[in-house]
Amino acid sequence: MTVTLENNAALTAFMVKGLAFALLMVLSAQAVIPVPGIPVPITLQVLTIFAGAMVLGPVESGMGMLFYIMLGGMGFAVFANGTAMSGLGATTGYIIGMAFAAPLISFLRERMNHVSACIVGLFMIYFAGIAFLCIYMHISPIHAFVVGVLPFLVPDLLKLGLAVTIIGKIQ
């Protein structure tokens, strides 16, 4: 493949979009609301996933999540509660779910409405979060659902509505 100015500009734009998404994930992870008795806090990360995935393509949003996870893996405190990869704990499954949800939502938004695409992505996040909570906390799937989904369902659906409204007005 010949490297041209057009290819270089496209690659640069692609990388900038992915890095911008990663930066937004870092910032949204810092908006933390602890939930008493539950090891996973409420953050703005799901809002960022929804909005970013509705604007970016599947590869760009996936690359942004890869950058985000790589930053945490390199020891930067980019995750909720100022943790790096080594300190994730109970939230690990949700981060994994988000990494798959962002490109999935981007892919699905062209095939169904934005709300439905985001709901499928949210299911992906919850599924990965519940699976990891079961392993990490040695609890049943029902208990993991009670502590890992129920407290977040209404806030996450509100974030979905906000993201769809904001992106709808921008586009």
C-alpha positions in Angstrom: 0.0 0.0 0.0 1.3 3.4 -0.9 1.2 6.0 1.8 -0.3 9.2 0.5 -1.3 12.5 2.0 -4.9 11.4 1.9 -4.2 8.1 3.6 -2.1 9.9 6.3 -4.9 12.4 6.9 -7.5 9.7 7.2 -5.3 7.7 9.6 -4.7 10.8 11.7 -8.4 11.6 11.9 -9.2 8.0 12.8 -6.6 8.1 15.6 -7.7 11.5 16.9 -11.3 10.3 17.1 -10.3 7.2 19.0 -8.1 9.1 21.4 -10.8 11.7 22.0 -13.3 8.9 22.8 -10.7 7.4 25.2 -10.2 10.8 26.9 -14.0 11.2 27.3 -14.1 7.8 28.9 -11.3 8.9 31.3 -13.2 12.0 32.2 -16.6 10.3 32.6 -15.1 7.6 34.8 -14.1 10.4 37.3 -17.7 11.4 37.9 -18.4 8.8 40.6 -21.5 8.4 42.8 -20.9 5.6 45.3 -23.8 3.2 45.9 -23.9 2.1 49.6 -23.2 -1.6 50.0 -22.4 -2.1 46.3 -18.8 -2.4 45.0 -19.6 -0.7 41.7 -20.2 3.1 41.6 -22.5 5.0 39.2 -20.4 6.9 36.7 -21.0 8.8 33.4 -19.2 6.1 31.4 -22.3 4.5 30.1 -23.5 8.0 28.8 -20.1 8.3 27.1 -20.4 4.9 25.5 -23.9 5.6 24.2 -23.0 9.1 22.8 -19.7 8.0 21.4 -21.0 4.9 19.8 -23.8 6.9 18.1 -21.3 9.3 16.6 -18.3 7.1 15.8 -18.1 4.1 13.7 -17.6 0.6 15.1 -13.8 0.6 14.5 -13.3 4.1 15.9 -15.3 3.4 19.0 -13.6 0.1 19.5 -10.2 1.7 19.1 -11.2 4.4 21.6 -12.1 1.7 24.1 -8.8 -0.1 23.4 -6.9 3.1 24.0 -8.8 3.6 27.3 -8.1 0.1 28.5 -4.4 0.3 27.4 -4.0 3.5 29.5 -5.3 1.7 32.6 -3.1 -1.3 31.7 -0.1 1.0 31.6 -0.8 2.0 35.2 -2.6 5.3 34.6 -5.5 5.9 37.1 -8.2 6.3 34.4 -10.9 4.1 35.8 -13.6 4.9 38.4 -12.3 5.8 41.8 -8.9 6.7 40.4 -7.8 3.2 39.7 -5.6 1.6 37.1 -6.1 -1.9 35.7 -4.5 -3.5 38.7 -7.1 -1.9 41.0 -10.2 -2.5 39.0 -11.7 -5.3 41.1 -15.5 -5.7 40.9 -15.8 -3.2 38.0 -13.6 -5.3 35.6 -16.6 -7.0 34.0 -18.3 -3.7 33.2 -15.1 -2.3 31.5 -14.9 -5.5 29.4 -18.6 -5.2 28.6 -18.1 -1.5 27.6 -15.2 -2.5 25.3 -17.6 -4.8 23.4 -20.7 -2.6 23.7 -19.2 0.6 22.0 -18.5 -1.0 18.6 -21.7 -3.1 18.9 -23.8 -0.1 19.4 -22.0 1.7 16.5 -22.7 -1.3 14.2 -26.3 -1.7 15.3 -27.3 2.0 15.1 -27.2 1.8 11.3 -29.5 -1.3 11.4 -32.0 -0.2 14.1 -33.0 2.9 15.9 -30.5 4.5 18.4 -32.5 3.5 21.5 -32.7 -0.2 20.5 -29.0 -0.2 19.6 -28.1 1.3 23.0 -30.3 -1.2 24.9 -28.5 -4.1 23.2 -25.2 -2.5 24.2 -26.4 -1.9 27.8 -27.3 -5.6 27.9 -23.8 -6.5 26.8 -22.3 -4.3 29.6 -24.6 -5.8 32.2 -24.0 -9.4 31.0 -20.2 -9.0 31.3 -20.6 -7.2 34.6 -22.8 -9.9 36.1 -20.5 -12.7 34.9 -17.5 -11.1 36.4 -19.3 -10.3 39.7 -20.3 -13.9 40.0 -16.6 -15.0 39.7 -15.1 -12.1 41.7 -17.5 -12.0 44.6 -18.4 -15.7 44.6 -22.1 -15.0 44.3 -25.0 -16.4 42.3 -26.2 -14.7 39.1 -29.4 -13.6 40.8 -27.4 -11.9 43.6 -25.1 -10.4 41.0 -28.1 -9.1 39.1 -29.5 -7.5 42.3 -26.3 -5.7 43.2 -24.9 -5.2 39.7 -27.8 -4.2 37.6 -30.9 -3.2 39.6 -29.3 -0.1 41.2 -28.0 1.1 37.8 -31.0 0.3 35.6 -32.9 3.6 36.0 -29.8 5.8 36.0 -28.5 4.0 32.9 -31.9 4.4 31.1 -31.8 8.1 31.9 -28.3 8.3 30.4 -29.6 6.5 27.3 -32.4 9.1 27.0 -30.0 12.0 27.5 -27.5 10.6 25.0 -30.1 10.0 22.3 -31.5 13.5 22.9 -28.1 15.2 22.7 -26.9 13.3 19.7 -30.3 13.8 17.9 -30.0 17.5 18.4 -26.3 17.5 17.1 -27.0 15.4 14.1 
